[in-house]
Amino acid sequence: MTPSRPRAAVNVDIDGLYLYDRIHGHAGGSGNAAGFDPAAHDPTVWTRGIPRFLDAFAQAGIQATFFVVAQDLAQADVRAVLKDCVAAGHEIGSHSFTHPYNLSRLAPDAIGEELVRARHTLQDATGQAVLGFRAPGYVLSDALRTAIADVGHTWDSSRFPCPPYQLAKATFIQAYKLLGRPSGSLIEPVGVWVGPRKPYRDRLPDGRTLVELPVGVLPGMRVPFIGTSVLMWGEAGRRVLAPVVARSDWMNFECHAIDLTDHAGDGIPDRLKTQPDQRVPLAKKGPLFQKVLSDLARTHDVRTLGAWAATL
């Protein structure tokens, strides 16, 4: 069905606090830190952040996509929240099994093992066919793109064609390296920074195609339209940019579960105050996110990423 309004999607990466430690160089390594136990990690983003997103989506009348790191399901509390997501009619996508930031650089067999294990785990837990994928740190490679299709995924949402974000990411990676606590994140090739902004069929090295649904950027200057940027804009910025968002023909509003946590109230470790979302109290960002979601629901045809992929 051809949409009568501009297209939009809303999705949430459920990255545990342990992954932010790796971004900011607190736990070393681009893959799992030595001795990491998925059954013992801090589930705050799941138990505090995701229920708030579920409430916000229900209020806005939106069906969203949640990208899940499958090893997190080792915890019963996490499995219970995932069950709530499915019961509310939301889509589940794969965010790999262990979220190694260097996934794109692993050997093909190791990539395949990560993706197969994740997809099977998520399908068993949800009863859904898990057709979508998002790469750790958004970073793809020919081997990873091929593996995404090989394991049965039909679409991907990893490309982030956003020069301001990519430049900031590269700057922080270099800064952490100089500080002696290297980040697990990887710098993207410059060609990705200016890639297509709207959904397209990505041709793989073997000639097959995979639907790609890029993360949201505003037309023109390609300002990022993600949870972090919304928090940085604040209410004044939302009002200024709302007309631009309303006119955009593709908006893929990507959030992270940590976006709707409260640094003090939820007991987030102080070392993670480097995260922009942790500098804004929940009392401010909760209503702000609700307004952004309501704006999107009013101006756009909002569907899950999988629903949009099926139209291409």
Secondary structure by P-SEA (a helix, b strand, c coil): cccccccbbbbbbbccaaaaaaaacccccccccccccccccccccccccaaaaaaaaaaabbbbbbbbcccccccaaaaaaaaaaaaabbbbbbcccccccccccccaaaaaaaaaaaaaaaaaaccccccbbbcccccccaaaaaaaaaacccccccccccaaaaaaaaaaaaaaaaacccccccccccccccccccbbbbbccccbbbbbbcccccccccccccaaaaaaacaaaaaaaaaaaaacccccccccccccccccccccccccccccccccccccaaaaaaaaaaaaaaccccccaaaaaaac
